[in-house]
Amino acid sequence: MVSRRSTILGLAGACATLAMPGVAREKSLARLRPLRAGDTVGLVAPASSDDDPLHLETALNTVRGMGLVPRLGAHVSERYGYLSGTDRDRAADVNAMFADDQVRAIFTIRGGWGSARLLPLLDWNVIAANPKLLVGSSDTTALHLALAARVGFPSIHAPNVSNRWDALSWEGFWAQAFAGQTPLLGGTKGIDGPEDRWRTTRLRGGKARGRLLGGNLTVLSTLMGTPWLPDFTGAILFLEDVGEAEYRIDRMMNQLALAGVLGKLAGVIFGQCTRCTSDYPDYAGFTVPQIMAQYLTPLKVPAFIGANIGHVANQLSLPVGAPVEMDADAGTIRLLQPLT
């Protein structure tokens, strides 16, 4: 993680909704303060519990390695069933971090399940009055989408801080959160070893602009029909998942289609579906790429699959709720205005 970017310079900027075709204009994006070396950031556990103290130590060291000072939520080490404390306690930690003027950003420690249970318990007036970056992935999708729906300021879909932060994740995050840059994210290949290589596949070529929304497909689908989803009209949707059999991916994509979400989009990006294979030895059904082609190709909007998004090394750090341009031929996502 140490590079020329370890000398962190904050560049002031604005992040507002672009007046362009295809960008849903629900709310203007709030101006966010860039992160700087020495800033205090909050660490919360809005979902599953984790009894391994090494994971918490990893989270603390990751944040310190960014040049930031971690502040743990009061309940991050608790357990309530498979959750990291009761719903009210976990929500209280999130509310407290947004309300604390000394906390400049909020990182989730891990995913699992449980963030969606907090949504009715969060103080949305306090959150709206205290714009700051929320950083995390997987189950944190529920919080990303609710922020996009309720308050309109961007967040960053990046590794949870107890997970791996490889070079690509860190550099994209630094560019957006610290430097106020508008980086080009993604491409056709990974960078280092075999586990970091990927190749995107174009389903329908072209470029599209829109508000970037999405995250974990399972979590997104569980929010259908609730007030916690943003308007997807003209949006660029990105998706990923882990541990789901092919027919369940099919079922969730069908849900998005029947609900009218897919028909509203300006473009679609499907990332990695890690361990998304049936455990039946004689399975002879569709593959995940075939399922994506069945749902996305008929939309007649730019679409590609295989982006390095999800439960993988070197996952891209993505600006949720911000205007972007996707290029399905190059397999890239470009932020159009700085977040900070």
C-alpha positions in Angstrom: 0.0 0.0 0.0 3.0 2.3 0.4 3.7 4.2 -2.8 4.0 7.8 -4.0 0.3 7.9 -2.9 1.4 7.5 0.8 2.0 11.3 0.6 -1.6 12.1 0.7 -2.7 15.5 -0.6 -6.4 16.5 -0.4 -7.7 18.5 -3.3 -10.9 20.4 -2.7 -13.6 19.9 -5.3 -17.3 19.5 -5.8 -19.4 16.5 -6.8 -22.7 17.4 -8.3 -25.1 15.6 -10.6 -24.2 16.2 -14.3 -26.8 17.7 -16.6 -26.5 15.0 -19.2 -28.8 12.5 -20.8 -29.1 9.3 -18.9 -28.3 10.6 -15.4 -31.1 10.2 -12.9 -31.5 13.5 -11.1 -33.1 12.4 -7.8 -30.8 14.5 -5.6 -27.7 16.7 -6.1 -24.5 15.1 -4.8 -23.3 16.7 -1.7 -19.8 18.2 -1.5 -17.5 15.8 0.4 -14.3 16.7 2.2 -11.3 14.9 0.9 -9.4 12.6 3.3 -6.0 13.7 4.5 -3.2 11.9 6.4 -4.0 11.9 10.1 -7.8 12.0 9.7 -9.9 10.0 12.1 -12.2 7.5 10.5 -14.9 5.3 12.0 -14.9 1.5 11.8 -18.3 -0.1 12.2 -19.7 -3.7 11.9 -23.2 -3.3 10.5 -23.7 -6.9 9.6 -22.2 -10.3 10.7 -20.1 -10.9 13.7 -16.5 -12.0 13.6 -14.9 -13.6 16.6 -11.4 -13.7 15.1 -9.3 -11.0 16.8 -6.8 -11.2 13.9 -9.5 -9.9 11.5 -10.1 -6.8 13.7 -6.3 -6.2 14.0 -6.1 -6.5 10.2 -8.8 -3.8 9.8 -7.0 -1.5 12.2 -3.7 -2.0 10.5 -5.2 -1.5 7.0 -6.6 1.9 8.1 -3.4 2.9 9.7 -1.5 1.9 6.5 -3.7 4.4 4.7 -2.3 7.1 7.0 -5.6 7.4 8.9 -6.5 7.0 12.5 -9.1 4.3 13.2 -11.9 4.8 15.8 -13.9 1.6 16.6 -17.6 1.7 17.0 -18.7 0.9 20.5 -20.3 -2.5 19.6 -18.0 -3.9 16.9 -16.8 -6.8 19.1 -20.3 -7.8 20.3 -22.3 -10.8 19.1 -26.1 -11.3 18.9 -26.8 -14.6 17.1 -24.9 -14.3 13.9 -24.9 -10.5 14.0 -22.4 -8.1 15.5 -24.7 -6.9 18.2 -28.4 -6.1 18.2 -29.9 -4.1 15.4 -30.2 -1.0 17.6 -26.6 -1.3 18.8 -25.2 -1.6 15.3 -27.4 1.2 14.0 -26.3 3.3 17.0 -22.6 2.9 15.9 -23.4 4.0 12.4 -25.4 7.0 13.6 -22.7 8.0 16.1 -20.0 8.0 13.4 -22.0 10.2 11.1 -22.8 12.6 13.9 -19.2 12.9 15.1 -17.5 15.9 13.5 -14.1 14.4 14.1 -14.9 11.3 12.0 -14.1 12.1 8.3 -15.2 8.7 6.8 -16.7 5.4 7.8 -15.4 2.0 6.9 -17.2 -1.3 7.4 -15.2 -4.1 8.9 -16.9 -7.0 7.2 -20.0 -8.0 5.3 -22.1 -11.2 5.8 -25.7 -10.3 6.5 -27.5 -7.7 8.5 -27.0 -4.1 7.1 -30.5 -4.0 5.7 -31.9 -4.6 9.1 -30.5 -1.3 10.2 -32.1 0.9 7.6 -35.3 1.9 9.5 -33.2 2.5 12.6 -30.7 5.0 11.1 -31.1 8.7 11.7 -31.4 9.9 8.2 -31.6 13.6 9.2 -28.3 13.3 10.9 -26.8 11.4 8.1 -28.0 14.0 5.5 -26.6 16.8 7.6 -23.2 15.2 7.9 -22.0 14.1 4.4 -19.0 11.7 4.6 -17.7 8.8 2.7 -19.0 5.3 3.5 -16.6 2.6 2.3 -17.3 -1.2 2.1 -18.7 -3.9 -0.1 -20.8 -7.1 -0.1 -23.6 -6.7 2.5 -22.7 -3.0 2.7 -24.6 -2.7 -0.6 -27.7 -2.1 1.5 -26.2 1.0 3.0 -24.8 2.2 -0.3 -28.2 2.0 -2.0 -30.0 3.6 0.9 -27.6 6.5 0.9 -28.2 7.0 -2.8 -31.9 6.8 -2.3 -32.2 9.0 0.8 -29.4 11.6 0.9 -27.8 11.7 -2.5 -24.1 11.9 -1.6 -21.7 9.3 -3.0 -20.1 6.4 -1.3 -17.3 4.0 -2.3 -17.8 0.3 -3.0 -14.4 -1.1 -2.0 -13.1 -3.9 0.2 -14.2 -4.1 3.8 -11.2 -3.2 5.9 -10.8 -6.7 7.3 -10.4 -8.0 3.8 -7.5 -7.7 1.3 -6.6 -4.2 0.0 -4.5 -4.9 -3.0 -2.8 -2.3 -5.2 -5.6 -1.8 -7.6 -8.2 -1.3 -4.8 -6.0 1.1 -2.9 -4.9 3.2 -5.9 -8.5 3.7 -7.1 -9.7 4.6 -3.6 -6.8 7.0 -3.0 -7.5 8.8 -6.3 -11.1 9.3 -5.4 -11.1 9.8 -1.7 -7.8 11.6 -1.1 -6.8 13.3 -4.3 -10.1 14.3 -5.8 -9.3 12.7 -9.1 -11.5 11.2 -11.7 -9.7 7.9 -12.5 -10.3 5.4 -15.3 -11.2 2.2 -13.5 -11.0 -1.3 -14.9 -9.9 -2.6 -18.3 -9.5 -6.0 -19.9 -6.8 -7.6 -17.7 -5.5 -7.7 -14.2 -2.0 -6.9 -13.1 0.1 -9.3 -11.2 -0.4 -13.0 -10.8 -2.9 -15.6 -12.1 -5.4 -14.8 -9.3 -5.4 -11.2 -10.3 -6.1 -11.7 -14.0 -9.4 -11.1 -15.6 -10.8 -10.4 -19.0 -14.1 -8.6 -19.6 -16.5 -9.8 -22.3 -18.6 -7.3 -24.2 -22.3 -8.3 -24.5 -23.2 -5.1 -26.4 -20.6 -2.5 -27.3 -20.7 1.3 -26.9 -20.4 3.9 -24.2 -23.1 5.1 -21.7 -23.2 7.8 -19.0 -25.3 7.6 -15.9 -25.3 7.5 -12.1 -23.4 4.4 -11.0 -25.6 2.2 -8.7 -25.5 -1.4 -7.6 -23.4 -3.8 -5.6 -24.2 -7.3 -4.4 -27.0 -8.8 -6.5 -28.5 -10.8 -3.6 -28.6 -7.8 -1.3 -30.1 -5.5 -4.0 -32.8 -8.1 -4.8 -33.8 -8.3 -1.2 -34.5 -4.5 -1.2 -36.9 -4.7 -4.1 -40.3 -3.2 -3.2 -38.8 -1.3 -0.3 -38.3 2.5 0.1 -34.5 1.9 0.3 -33.8 1.6 -3.4 -32.8 4.6 -5.5 -34.4 5.4 -8.9 -32.5 3.4 -11.6 -33.8 5.5 -14.5 -30.8 6.2 -16.7 -28.4 4.6 -14.3 -25.3 2.4 -14.9 -25.9 -0.8 -12.9 -23.0 -2.9 -11.6 -23.5 -6.2 -9.9 -21.5 -9.0 -8.3 -22.2 -12.0 -6.1 -20.6 -14.9 -4.2 -21.7 -18.5 -3.4 -24.9 -18.5 -5.4 -25.9 -21.4 -7.7 -26.6 -20.5 -11.3 -30.4 -20.8 -10.9 -30.5 -18.4 -8.0 -28.6 -15.8 -10.1 -31.2 -16.4 -12.8 -34.0 -16.0 -10.3 -32.6 -12.7 -9.0 -32.0 -11.3 -12.5 -35.5 -12.2 -13.4 -36.8 -10.3 -10.4 -34.9 -7.2 -11.6 -36.4 -7.7 -15.1 -40.0 -8.2 -13.9 -39.7 -5.2 -11.5 -38.8 -3.0 -14.5 -35.3 -2.2 -13.2 -33.4 -3.6 -16.1 -35.5 -1.7 -18.6 -34.7 1.7 -17.1 -30.9 1.3 -17.3 -28.4 3.2 -19.6 -25.8 0.4 -19.2 -24.9 -2.7 -17.2 -21.7 -4.1 -15.8 -21.5 -7.5 -14.2 -18.4 -8.3 -12.2 -17.3 -11.6 -10.7 -19.6 -14.3 -9.4 -17.2 -16.1 -7.0 -18.0 -19.8 -6.4 -21.3 -19.4 -8.2 -21.6 -23.0 -9.4 -24.2 -25.6 -8.7 -23.2 -28.4 -6.3 -25.1 -31.0 -8.3 -22.5 -33.3 -10.0 -24.7 -33.8 -13.1 -25.7 -30.1 -13.5 -26.2 -29.3 -17.1 -27.9 -25.9 -17.0 -26.9 -22.4 -17.9 -23.6 -20.8 -16.9 -23.6 -17.4 -15.2 -22.3 -15.7 -18.4 -25.1 -17.4 -20.4 -27.6 -16.1 -17.9 -26.2 -12.6 -18.1 -26.4 -12.7 -21.9 -30.0 -13.8 -21.8 -31.0 -10.8 -19.6 -28.7 -8.1 -20.7 -28.3 -8.4 -24.5 -32.0 -7.7 -25.2 -31.8 -4.4 -23.3 -29.9 -2.9 -26.3 -27.7 -0.8 -24.0 -23.9 -1.1 -23.5 -23.2 -4.1 -21.3 -20.1 -6.1 -20.4 -19.3 -8.9 -17.9 -16.2 -10.0 -16.1 -15.2 -6.7 -14.5 -13.0 -7.1 -11.4 -15.8 -6.3 -9.0 -16.8 -8.5 -6.1 -15.2 -11.0 -3.8 -11.9 -11.1 -5.6 -8.3 -9.8 -5.2 -7.7 -6.3 -6.6 -11.4 -5.4 -6.8 -12.2 -2.0 -8.2 -13.1 0.8 -5.9 -16.3 2.2 -7.3 -18.0 5.6 -6.8 -21.6 4.6 -5.9 -24.1 7.3 -6.7 -21.7 9.4 -8.8 -21.9 10.1 -12.5 -19.7 7.8 -14.6 -19.1 6.8 -18.2 -18.8 3.1 -19.0 -17.1 1.8 -22.1 -18.3 -1.8 -22.9 -15.7 -2.3 -25.6 -12.7 -1.4 -23.3 -14.3 -2.8 -20.1 -13.8 0.5 -18.2 -15.6 2.9 -15.9 -14.6 6.5 -15.7 -15.7 8.9 -12.9 -17.0 12.1 -14.5 -16.8 14.4 -11.5 -14.6 14.2 -8.4 -16.2 12.9 -5.2 -14.1 15.3 -3.0 
